[in-house]
Amino acid sequence: MFCKYCGKEIGADSAFCPHCGSNLSGNAAGGPANPPYQAPNPAPYAQPRRQPSTLATVAFVFMLIRTIASGFLIIPLAWRLPMTLIFKDKLDRGAPIGTAFKVCILIFVSLIGGILLLVDNETP
């Protein structure tokens, strides 16, 4: 059984909640110490989903082209493919993309894509 005032688990035969002290038997003499428990609303903490900027989308296209073009070379593909997929995931989620990751894209994946990301002010 759970307390209807604080939401904590209590024994089924409890007359008072051991956590908040509320009267669970309904007698007026020991009315509730707290208002009834309500679960917090997660909506105020949710971040609005951001659309990727045009430069970030173009950078992704260049990254994808460069990754596909190096498909027959196993060693470069080993870092280009994961970095491209991580970048796409961050774009889809609207997650921030750090400067270090942008520089790594510039060096290891696509020169043009990395430059576009570094000059883009809209991509966090």
C-alpha positions in Angstrom: 0.0 0.0 0.0 1.2 3.5 -0.7 0.5 6.7 1.3 -1.9 9.0 -0.6 -0.2 12.1 0.7 3.5 11.5 0.1 3.5 8.4 -2.2 5.8 6.3 -0.1 5.2 2.6 0.5 3.7 1.8 3.9 2.2 -1.2 5.7 -1.4 -2.2 4.9 -2.5 -1.8 8.5 -0.9 1.6 9.2 -3.0 4.3 10.7 -0.3 7.0 10.2 2.3 7.3 7.5 5.8 6.8 9.0 7.3 9.1 6.4 5.1 12.2 6.4 2.9 11.6 9.6 -0.4 11.9 7.8 -3.5 10.2 9.3 -4.5 7.4 6.9 -7.6 6.3 8.9 -9.7 9.3 7.8 -10.3 10.7 11.4 -10.6 14.4 11.6 -8.5 14.5 14.8 -5.3 13.8 12.9 -6.0 15.2 9.5 -3.4 15.1 6.8 -0.2 17.0 7.5 0.5 17.5 3.8 -1.8 17.8 0.7 -2.4 14.7 -1.3 0.7 13.5 -3.2 0.9 14.3 -6.9 3.6 12.9 -9.2 5.8 15.7 -10.7 5.1 16.7 -14.3 8.1 15.9 -16.5 7.0 18.3 -19.2 8.6 21.4 -17.7 12.0 19.7 -17.9 11.7 18.5 -21.5 13.7 20.5 -24.0 12.1 21.4 -27.2 13.5 19.6 -30.2 15.6 21.8 -32.3 15.7 21.5 -36.1 19.3 21.1 -37.5 20.6 24.2 -39.3 21.1 24.1 -43.0 24.9 24.1 -42.7 24.7 21.1 -40.3 22.6 19.2 -42.8 25.0 20.1 -45.7 27.9 19.0 -43.5 26.2 15.7 -42.9 25.8 15.2 -46.6 29.5 15.8 -47.2 30.4 13.5 -44.3 28.1 10.8 -45.8 29.7 11.2 -49.3 33.2 11.0 -47.9 32.3 7.9 -45.8 30.8 6.1 -48.8 33.7 7.2 -51.0 36.2 5.6 -48.6 34.2 2.4 -48.3 36.8 0.2 -50.0 39.4 1.4 -47.5 38.8 -0.5 -44.3 41.0 1.6 -41.9 39.5 5.1 -42.7 36.0 3.6 -42.7 36.6 2.4 -39.1 36.5 6.0 -37.8 34.5 7.8 -40.5 31.4 5.6 -40.2 31.0 5.8 -36.4 31.6 9.5 -36.3 29.1 10.1 -39.1 26.5 8.0 -37.2 27.1 9.8 -33.9 26.8 13.1 -35.7 23.5 12.1 -37.3 22.2 10.9 -33.9 23.1 14.2 -32.2 21.4 16.1 -35.0 18.2 14.0 -34.7 18.1 14.4 -30.9 19.0 18.1 -31.0 22.0 17.4 -28.7 24.9 19.8 -28.5 27.9 19.1 -30.7 31.2 20.1 -29.1 34.0 22.0 -30.8 36.4 19.1 -30.3 34.0 16.8 -32.1 33.7 19.3 -34.9 37.5 19.5 -35.2 37.7 15.7 -35.3 35.1 15.7 -38.1 37.3 18.2 -39.9 40.4 16.1 -39.5 39.2 12.6 -39.8 35.9 12.6 -41.8 35.4 15.5 -44.1 37.4 18.7 -44.5 34.4 20.7 -46.0 31.9 19.2 -43.5 34.1 20.1 -40.6 34.7 23.7 -41.8 30.9 24.1 -42.3 30.3 22.9 -38.7 32.9 25.2 -37.2 31.5 28.3 -39.0 27.9 27.4 -38.2 26.6 29.5 -35.2 23.3 27.7 -34.9 24.7 24.2 -34.2 25.5 24.2 -30.4 
